[in-house]
Amino acid sequence: MSRVTVVPPEKKSVFKLIGELPGLISTLIRDEIESIKQELITRLKAAGIGIGFFAGAAVFAYFGAFALLATVILVLSVWLWPWLAALIVAVLLFGAAGILALLGVRRLQRGVPPVSQTSIESVKSDVQAIKGVGQYDR
């Protein structure tokens, strides 16, 4: 039967702790910056998808304009039924453009503003902790 001996943790002097402080602060700052970068990337991706929906809406509106133009041309002709069919196509294209625009607005709102308020508050609290300002010092 073997015995396991537990070694007590090393007690550090105040000077050693103060010496480690700059390294800890720089690690904290690097970690906070990395967190902000990751959140920024996520929000910009959402904004990019919203912009893609707007581009899709523009394409459908473009084709809708041509269908509407064809409708005007057909209205000028004497035949009633062809222009009615062209008008129906134009209404459907503009309806699709409207749906894509709404989807684009929703996606774009998820990505704006690109900086997280949570990350900013976290950095502010870290700066206050480093300065030694506590909740009760206010």
JOBEL-V158380 format. One record per backbone hydrogen bond with DSSP energy under -1.0 kcal/mol. NH is the residue of the N-H (numbers start at 1). CO is the residue of the C=O. Records with the same first field share a line. If there is no record, write none. Layout:
BEGIN
NH->CO  CO
END
This chain:
BEGIN
17->13
18->14
19->15
20->16
24->20
25->21
26->22
27->23
28->24
29->25
30->26
31->27
32->28
33->29
34->30
35->31
36->32
37->33
38->34
39->35
40->36
41->37
42->38
43->39
44->40
45->41
46->42
47->43
48->44
49->45
50->46
51->47
52->48
53->49
54->50
55->51
56->52
57->53
58->54
59->55
60->56
61->57
62->58
63->59
64->60
65->61
66->62
67->63
68->64
69->65
70->66
71->67
72->68
73->69
74->70
75->71
76->72
84->80
85->81
86->82
87->83
88->84
89->85
90->86
91->87
92->88
93->89
94->90
95->91
96->92
97->93
98->94
99->95
100->96
101->97
102->98
103->99
104->100
105->101
106->102
107->103
108->104
109->105
110->106
120->116
121->117
122->118
123->119
124->120
125->121
126->122
127->123
128->124
129->125
130->126
131->127
132->128
133->128
END
